[in-house]
Amino acid sequence: MPTTLYGIPNCDSVKRARAWLSAQDIDVAFHDFKKAGVPPARLDAWLEAAGWERLLNRKGTAWRKLEDATRAGVVDAASARAVMLAHPSVIKRPVVEWDADTVTVGFDPAQWPPRRLVPVATR
């Protein structure tokens, strides 16, 4: 399975991650949340691997733009999943699936390359 980076092309973290991956000569496929949406099965795997609290970006503009009732309704993995599917911009970016067994959330060069990764649920 090739490395896949999920995100939004104009996101600064995604831009930095893509540049870092390119500099490391790591071939990566890019999945644009804006154009292709969030694959529900992949989201489920990320939620299991990283947890909804880590995957949900409560610091970003997209989160702050949500209605108060929507934000208040996110209390567990199921409610977070529903909001992430409806509003992909609230997912912390980038999400990188390095292979069939590993995923990272966010860009932190100190945590890359994938020798220190969170295992992904079996596909």
C-alpha positions in Angstrom: 0.0 0.0 0.0 1.5 3.4 -1.0 1.8 6.2 1.5 -1.3 8.5 1.4 -1.5 12.0 2.8 -5.0 13.2 3.5 -5.8 16.9 3.9 -6.5 20.2 2.3 -4.1 21.6 -0.3 -4.0 25.2 1.1 -3.5 24.1 4.7 -0.1 25.3 6.0 0.6 22.0 7.9 -0.2 20.0 4.7 2.1 22.2 2.6 4.9 21.7 5.1 4.3 17.9 5.3 4.2 17.6 1.5 7.5 19.5 1.2 9.1 17.4 3.9 8.0 14.2 2.3 9.3 15.4 -1.1 12.7 16.3 0.5 12.9 12.8 2.0 12.1 11.3 -1.5 9.0 9.6 0.0 6.5 8.9 -2.8 3.0 9.9 -1.5 -0.5 10.0 -2.9 -2.5 13.1 -1.9 -6.2 12.8 -1.0 -7.9 16.2 -1.0 -10.7 16.4 1.5 -12.3 19.3 -0.3 -12.6 17.5 -3.6 -12.9 13.9 -2.7 -14.4 14.1 0.8 -13.4 11.9 3.8 -13.7 8.1 3.2 -15.9 6.9 6.0 -14.0 3.6 6.4 -10.6 5.4 6.6 -12.1 7.8 9.2 -13.2 4.9 11.3 -9.6 3.4 11.2 -8.1 6.8 12.2 -10.6 7.2 15.0 -9.7 3.7 16.3 -5.9 4.3 15.9 -5.6 7.9 17.2 -8.8 8.6 19.1 -11.4 11.2 18.3 -9.9 13.8 20.7 -6.6 13.7 18.8 -8.2 13.7 15.4 -10.7 16.5 16.0 -9.0 19.9 15.6 -10.7 22.2 18.1 -8.2 25.0 17.7 -8.9 25.7 14.0 -11.0 28.2 12.3 -13.3 25.5 10.9 -14.2 24.4 14.4 -14.8 28.0 15.6 -17.1 28.6 12.6 -19.4 25.7 13.6 -22.6 26.6 15.4 -22.4 26.5 19.2 -24.9 23.6 19.3 -22.8 21.5 16.9 -19.7 22.1 18.9 -21.4 21.3 22.2 -22.8 18.1 20.7 -19.4 16.6 20.1 -19.0 14.4 23.2 -17.8 11.1 22.0 -16.4 9.2 19.0 -19.7 8.8 17.3 -20.7 12.5 17.5 -17.1 13.6 16.5 -17.3 11.2 13.5 -20.6 12.7 12.3 -19.2 16.2 12.5 -15.9 15.2 10.8 -17.8 13.6 7.9 -20.0 16.7 7.5 -17.2 19.2 8.0 -13.8 17.6 6.9 -11.9 20.8 7.7 -12.3 20.0 11.4 -10.0 17.0 11.1 -6.5 17.7 12.3 -4.2 17.7 9.3 -2.4 16.0 7.7 -3.4 12.4 8.3 -0.8 10.2 6.8 -1.3 6.5 6.2 2.3 5.3 5.8 1.3 1.7 5.1 -1.4 -0.8 5.9 -0.5 -0.7 9.6 0.5 2.8 10.5 -0.9 6.3 10.6 0.1 9.7 11.9 -2.1 12.8 12.7 -0.6 16.2 12.3 2.8 17.2 11.1 5.7 16.9 13.5 9.1 16.2 11.8 10.4 15.0 15.1 7.8 12.2 15.0 8.5 11.3 11.3 9.6 9.1 9.6 7.3 6.2 10.4 9.5 4.4 12.9 7.3 5.8 15.8 3.8 5.4 14.5 0.4 4.6 15.9 -0.9 1.2 14.5 -4.0 1.4 12.3 -6.8 -1.1 12.7 -6.6 -4.0 10.3 -8.2 -3.1 7.0 
